[in-house]
Structures are given as C-alpha cells and as structure tokens.
Amino acid sequence: MATIAIEGGSPVRATMLAYARQIIDDDDRRAVDEVLRGDWLTTGPMVKAFEEAISAYTTAPHAVAVNTGTAALHAAVWAAGIRADDEVIVPAISFVASANCVLYMGAKPVFADLSADTLNIDPEDIERKITSKTKAIIAVDFAGHPADHDAISAIAKKHGLVTISDAAHSLGGRYKGRKVGTLQDLTALSFHPVKQVTTGEGGMILTADETMSRRMRSFRHHGIDLDVHQRSKSQSWQYDVNTLGYNYRIPDINCALGLSQLSKLDRWLERREQIAQTYKTAFAQLPQLQLPTVRDDVSSAWHLYVIRLAPGRLTASRDKIFEALRAENIGVNVHYIPIPWLSHYASLGYTRGNWPVAEDAHSRMISLPMFPGMSDTDVHDVIAAVTKVVNHYSA
Ligand SMILES: *Cc1c(COP(=O)(O)O)cnc(C)c1O
C-alpha cells in the first residue's frame, strides 16, 4: 500500500483541490460587461430580470433580490413578524447565518436536533421545542437535500407558526415533485460563489404572499414606501419611511451574472448528481464510511457531499483523517460546527450536549470536494485519497 502523504509519501495530487468553486465562462463575462457599459449599475432592469428568472425557475410567485443570503434571511424573519423575545426553531447544525438572523430581531433561536439520515432538522424535535413563545421555524435543506417540508408545514399549521426555508444549499432541488422555493411561507436563497449559482454576493427571498414581498422590497431599501412616489405624480421627490429598513440592494452587475449563471444550473445539477453517484459506487467498498442518504421522495441539489466516519472502524480521529486528506491535497472541510457551540452563542447561555444526533454527526463528518467544475480526474483523485487514507487507518 502506498505511504500516505502525511507520513512522508507523495500526495495523490500536486495541487490543492478546493471543496467548492464557481464556474465563470465567457457568457458570464459578457453579461457583466454589458451592464458596466450601460446606465444602471444598481436598482435597474437586471434586478427585475433576475428576480423574474428565479421566480420562473422555482415557480415561486414573488421574488425579492437582496445583496447576500444573510440579508435574505434577515428580510424573511422580519417579514415573518419576528419580534424581541419571540422564539424561532432552527437546526443545531447549519451555517451561522441561519440563526444569526433570529438574533438580529432580538429574538431567541431555539435549536432542534437533526434526523440521523439526512442531517436535516428533525420534525419530532421541533414539536418538543415548541413553547407559547414560538413564532417560526427555519428549516435548512442541509447539503442540498430538502428538509422534511410536509412534516414541518403540518407542525407549523397546528401551532400557527410561520415557516422559513433556508434554501442556501438547495436551489434546483425537489421535494415530492415540488420545487425548492415553493415549499414554505418564505424561502431564502444565497448566491455566494460556493452555492448553486453565484452573483459574487447575493440572495433572494421567494414567497407566494404578495404583501410580504412588497414589504420586503421596502425593507431592502431603507424602509422607503415606494408607493408614495407612484401616488404623487406632481411631486416626484415625495417619499416616506414607515418602517426601519436597510440598504440590502443588489447591484445590476451581480444580477446580470446571476441571470447568465442560471441558464447553466440544470446542467450543473446533473454534474453534481453524477459526481455523487461516482462517489457512492466507489465508497461502497469502504465500510469505514457512512455515506449521505437521499430519501425516496426528494432530489438533492448536492451542494455538499458529507461523509461520516463509521464508529469503531478507524484507528484515527476525524481531525487526523481530515489532516491526512489535506496532506493528499484534497480540500476537505467540515460543515458545520454546531451553532450553539460558537462562542457568541455560548455567551448567550447555550451549552453543549443537548443535541445528540447533531453533535455526534459533527464529530464524525467530513465534506469532500463537490462542485460541477470538477474534472473526472479530480473526482478520481478524491476517491484515491480517501481510499488510501481510510485503508491506512482502518481498525
Ligand atoms: C451560505 C449560507 C447562508 C448565507 O448566505 P450568504 O450569501 O453567504 O450571506 C445562509 N444559510 C446557509 C445554510 C448557507 O449555507
């Protein structure tokens, strides 16, 4: 067996393979260049065009573009009417923005544990965490696999809660034949470079609720009531601010990029699926690994490919195996540290040990590279490195 790189052997590949990376082509560059030559750098026609394109793609009736996915979540919790001292149920493992948005409102994130198969928020634990203060549920489609949306909706209906889908990972995914973006009251998307399509930075909120969409348009623009300007034809300088908003506007430059990217999304989703299948076939030989599961009624957008190390089958810790894979020049990652473990959350009084599934999964998880621009050689390098390292540390 070849010596592993961390013990002095030669690495599987010469250069580091990232865990995720955008694809930018000539069409994207032309689209951005056209905006740069035009009149509108921001608040122009590309914003509307991008909103309409995402709305058409997802079949969500209303789409409001903003300048980050985090701003999209902030707008969503605001539109949901979350106020100080309300409680919002959030999965214990996600990117920190999924919970930070609740703190922005002065409200309290209440962390629910995960389902062991998908690592999505566990509907049974949601139900256990509901109190008289609970106002909303934020469900994250972890790694691109849609959460158990019907179960979540049923709980929300029973208790009169608003539902927010954090779909930063799952644009293009489906749940029981329905598209991500239509599954909950509000859906937040992110267009960060590691996500399904990128605008550099950007986000969007999708909803079927016309009133909420109009309020979020005002929220992203300082709380300015746009209708005043339209009503007052003689006094075009008129405007009013009737709520506290922010400047969360996204530039036309970004939206032109997003629009161009969107035309390639379906092809990229197919490539992600292909990579997932190749990994699945190759790693079926390795009982030391627990592979991601896909439930029968969903199609995953495969944002991440998260493996877990099988308990008792390896002689090295997750951290050691992580380091060994990095030494092979495979850019592995860990998604994510449980949010209540983070220092800011600890300072708010959250303590470890309350989310057994999430905390166990965290201790065993590694994200392997997964992005549509990976070549077949890249995919095989990952398989070779994982096989080499896992066999080396096999118990
Ligand atoms: C990326 C991400 C966000 C935030 O998106 P930004 O565009 O980076 O602000 C929110 N939630 C999840 C789950 C994410 O992965």
The ligand as an SDF file (V2000), in Angstrom:
LIG
                    3D

 15 15  0  0  0  0  0  0  0  0999 V2000
  -24.3490   30.4500    2.5680 C   0  0  0  0  0  0  0  0  0  0  0  0
  -25.4220   30.2960    3.5730 C   0  0  0  0  0  0  0  0  0  0  0  0
  -26.1480   31.3760    4.0870 C   0  0  0  0  0  0  0  0  0  0  0  0
  -25.7560   32.8100    3.9200 C   0  0  0  0  0  0  0  0  0  0  0  0
  -25.5460   33.2260    2.6550 O   0  0  0  0  0  0  0  0  0  0  0  0
  -24.5680   34.4350    2.3130 P   0  0  0  0  0  0  0  0  0  0  0  0
  -24.9710   34.6880    0.8940 O   0  0  0  0  0  0  0  0  0  0  0  0
  -23.1770   33.9350    2.4490 O   0  0  0  0  0  0  0  0  0  0  0  0
  -24.8780   35.5690    3.2040 O   0  0  0  0  0  0  0  0  0  0  0  0
  -27.2270   31.1150    4.9140 C   0  0  0  0  0  0  0  0  0  0  0  0
  -27.5680   29.8660    5.2490 N   0  0  0  0  0  0  0  0  0  0  0  0
  -26.8610   28.8080    4.8190 C   0  0  0  0  0  0  0  0  0  0  0  0
  -27.2960   27.4420    5.2330 C   0  0  0  0  0  0  0  0  0  0  0  0
  -25.7620   28.9830    3.9740 C   0  0  0  0  0  0  0  0  0  0  0  0
  -25.0520   27.9350    3.5840 O   0  0  0  0  0  0  0  0  0  0  0  0
  1  2  1  0
  2  3  1  0
  2 14  2  0
  3  4  1  0
  3 10  2  0
  4  5  1  0
  5  6  1  0
  6  7  2  0
  6  8  1  0
  6  9  1  0
 10 11  1  0
 11 12  2  0
 12 13  1  0
 12 14  1  0
 14 15  1  0
M  END
$$$$
